[in-house]
Amino acid sequence: MTRLSVLDLSPVGADVTQAQAVRQTLEVAKAAERLGYDRFWVAEHHNIEGLASPAPEILIAALTQVTSTIRLGSGGVMLVNYSPLKVAEVFMELEALAPGRIDLGVGRALGADGRTGAALRSASSEAFPHYFALLNAWLLDASGRELIGPDHPARDIRAHPKGPSHPDLFMLCSSPDSADFAGRAGVGMVFAEFIARADGAPAVEAYRRAFTPSPFRQTPMAAIATIALAAETEAEALRLDAPRRASTLATALGRRQRSPVIPEAQAFLADHAGDPRLTDIETRSIAGSAEQVRARLEDKARASGADEIFVMASGPSLESRIRSLELIKPA
């Protein structure tokens, strides 16, 4: 079976505060480790009422203390929001806490709207290649793999703590162009299918075609991140998935509207039955029984050529999210 990992956004349910949503992510991670998932990644989003995930580095630090075997990472740190040196220092610190278990996934978007990006003092996305090159150099230097030389712009500046290892480096991509960049950089690539709302196969192909070995990776590693929800029956999965589909449709309609309560979400979907945008959302949704969801994920990996599938831990409650992961990948 295809390797499976988990992406968690600390979603805020109907009866859950944002602070509770953060703590629930720790419980989902412990369940993912118990079930044998390969990785557990957390995301970065700002100024979004329904997600409590602005600081993945803080969550990863907490996760190092409640897990012992599963790889932990960011999906991803929005690099243009930060100093590359600070990101290198933070993730070398995490690597010191959990040697050999830390992944650093970075993205070139803001993870926020423009006004929020300005409040974060973000650089423009055009700065990403320069930031990414500096991040590469500081990680390799801190681990002793490739020391920064006297002619490098970052000479005499070191990322601490030093260590015998560095985090594995990935790019979170949403287009074939960004996947091509990841391939040429010689790092891992994760295509965010749930953001792009497009098939991941062209991005995987572009990545593999462009891949050049680097100190980070000698062979390509392509993954796809998608949303999936499994329940005891298909009908129950579709019922539980209604809030997510309603929220996605509201976004497509240009509304900042949440429908975390299932009956309200179902009513909103019923009001828009026949809308082509809802039809597209329904077509792309992976929600059903365990057998149906597993089959869809295997088909996706086979059709795209992905080495690994990241499953977003979907569901309107902590219990439904964990149960979904249990059904998708029994321990």
Secondary structure, DSSP 8 states (H G I E B T S, - for coil): --EEEEEE--B--TT--HHHHHHHHHHHHHHHHHHT-SEEEE----S-TTB--S-HHHHHHHHHTT-SSSEEEEEEEEGGGS-HHHHHHHHHHHHHHSTT-EEEEEESS-SS-HHHHHHTT---GGGHHHHHHHHHHHHHHHTTSS---TTSTTTT---SS--S---EEEEEESSHHHHHHHHHHT-EEEEEHHHHTS-SHHHHHHHHHH----SS-SS--EEEEEEEEEESSHHHHHHHHHHHHHHHHHHHTT------SHHHHHHHHHHTTT-HHHHHHHHH-EEEEHHHHHHHHHHHHHHHT-SEEEEEE--SSHHHHHHHHHHHS--
